[in-house]
Amino acid sequence: MNCPRRPRTGFSIATLLVSLFLVGPVVRTGVAQTADAPSQTIAQKIAASKDLLDINTATAEQLKALPGMGDAYVARIIAGRPYTAKNQLVTRGVIPQAAYEKVKDQIIAHRPKP
C-alpha cells in the first residue's frame, strides 16, 4: 500500500521564524513612526486644540462664523449638545457630510465636565 507523498510547501517553521525575527521589527517600527512626520508633544496638541472652536461651548455667533453654518444648522448643533466627538455632527444627522467637511478642521468636541 503506497501512499503518495504530499508536495512540500516552500516555508518551513525555521524560515518563518527567521523572517518574523528579521522583518517583524522593521514593519512594526515603520508603522508606528514615519521619518517625514514630526511627532507632536502633548503640550503641542493641547495648544493646537485651543485654537479650535469647541462645539459644546461655542455661542451661536461663534458657530455662525464657521463656513456654511446658517441659523438652522447652528440651532441644531446647540440642541444636540453635548458631543463626545466632532464627527457626531454627521453620525447623529445634525448636519450633512458636505457641511461637516467645510468645518471639521476648525472645530473640536471637548468632553463635557460632569
PyMOL commands that set and color helices and strands:
alter all, ss='L'
color gray80, all
select helices_A, chain A and resi 13-32+42-50+60-64+71-79+88-91+97-103
alter helices_A, ss='H'
color red, helices_A
select strands_A, chain A and resi 53-54+107-108
alter strands_A, ss='S'
color yellow, strands_A
deselect
rebuild
show_as cartoon
